[in-house]
């Protein structure tokens, strides 16, 4: 057995079923060895999307996604996908090939210091120097990626190490790392403090972040909110932690959030933020969540607590474990019905009013219609730009998932992430929604969908602009538009026909129901182009 064989055996031991990637000479031994395995290899058309696809698979399964690329430009191309996963705490293993060990540092062909390059975007990185270390390194890497605050781990393997014979391969059963001991259980004294504050609170509120989904704590969140009658809002990454139409859910907070959700944050007297970073997109004025209220900040990453807002009660731990501990407490709450009714009144009466152009598709109404026609457990993947904000505001999550690139805001994320999700969940409906700008950042993956028979459905909201930037320039530069015109974009009908995909064009809302029925009727790849008013705004 050589090092490359050992790498594959490690993936098999971890239950990996798919690897997304792009081969090159420096990773060829690995790709040669994986042919003897049942692990499915997916040839992505550009390396960044290998990490995005692994990201999508990870988010719907809760397992670690895996991608593998070659050295030099292959490794540097994947960095954006690694950074995207890091910003949203998605567990990935990114394997990169590397030049011969003896040549490291001599600037040979396709050499790049990838471990150094990704230092700020990974939980940890390894440069394998001894073939016999491969089993230990892979075991540690999977453990690091999927525990504590989850995230990507990079393993850089020189080609000579891949080709070297390994002695007595044995995959470790356990991990023992003296310097890595993530906290999962919350401190019981702190939990009791929160229980006492909840008993006194008249206007309590939970703000759920992406950590609730990462710890699979959605059911626990709902149970807690229902039992103690505590309203819930979410960050962008927390969308879907509670069904959109749940009576205790009041929407997304932040610059582009629901007005009633932001008002709830401002007026609450006890704010429990769980699995959220308190970053600027959700809370751009930290004083608002610390003034005249008790702030409880719960996060599995101790470094996030107090970084942007100083909490009254900090708790380090996993969201699922924390909710389970809360439910074991005997808490006698105040009656919160008046507070809930106030928020319901805000929801009914305080919202952004739209005045859509009837000559075009109204993205708000379209997304609502699409949501209600999707399978209840369908997976909706939003890209970045105006399409993302419309999706956050109007997509209705029932029993499915809502996914997007929140922390990094990476355009081109939706199609490869949707491919990864569909590959992991072939029986579930998966839809990628993007703008015409973000579509052109990943449209090469139509070939991957075709080659590997991955029937993702794609919606392109087309307005011939980089819409979010154009909107920013509208407000801040008095309509002085610079480098946002997408003239020269391809005819999408001709483009998708080259990939033998079905195409539907929707020009306005008159035939939206009919078009959506055709779009969703069969589990096949379809691209629907929706013509959007170029001057439409998200706010």
C-alpha angles and dihedrals in degrees: 000000000000129000093267090054089050091052090055092046089054091053090049091051089054092052095248111168102175136035121192118204157107121255129225135163095277093055097035096103089059093047090047092053095046089063087075091056134078089233109120116233119209118200106218118198096229128020098237088064092053088068092043091052091048087048092055092048091050095050095054097041103034088229130116115274118219133209130173128196139163131261129278113012091010090059096041092048091057093055094090090055090049091049090049091054092045093052091053096037095242116163112238138159110212113193117196129186117228137195121266112301092237090056097052111126096020096098095241125169112307095357117148129165092236096166088057093042095055097040094115094043104051137066088225141340135209132203104198110224100164123044091216090063093064097093093048093045094050092047091050093044094055090046093050093045096053104036134071109358099358123228149132125309121194125213115193113196122187114224093242090056089052089053097044120102115250123218120230102342111217123164111220117245094207140027123229113183114165094199098045116066110143117201115238106161117068121232107266093218090058091046090053089051090056090048090055092048090050090054090056099039121108096181108031121170136183120212108198119202134187090281089074090061094041091056092044090239099141095112092047090050092052092046092050094046092048096045096049097027094237116160119231135215126174144210118239091267090049095059108125096027083110125021111266094237096045107129091234095052120092104178143255122329128215142064092322096027132114113291091224090052093052091047090051089054091050096048101040119110094200117036118186109193111190127181092355130118098215086234125170097262091061099029114019093169109045091187089070092065096044102043119091094351144080109251117205113189117193120182137147089226111071090197091068095055110095093001096113103008130021110237126214090219120022121194124185114204150088115299095231093051092045093052090048090053091048091053090055092058122093102236123176104197131196117250105273098184094106090052092048092050090050090055091046088054090051090050092052097045110024114066140113110275116219128208102195123196106246091212090070140042112279102226093204095055092038093054091048091052092046091050094052092048095049120095110272091246094042122138117233116195116193122197125211128280131045088331089062095052093046089048093050091049101043111022111106114217113204114160097333138079135269115206133181142142102268110160099040099024093218116189114219093036101116105068099047092040089051090051091054091048093049093048089053094043107030092167094057127082111248122192128182116204117194143151124250089259097052091040090061090054092063107017090114087075090073083084091055091050090051097043095049097033096240105162102208118163117223131202117194115196098204122199099145091241141087082251103194093049091044089053091050090051089048092058101033105030101035095248093311095147118200126186096337102108111110096198110149094045115146127263098258094206091058092041097054092043087063087062094044091246126148114250130205125181120200115192101177140351097272094092098024095118093050092046093049092050090054091045094054104031098097135029095249138113111276131167118208117194114204117193109223128193103262089221096049115128133208092215 
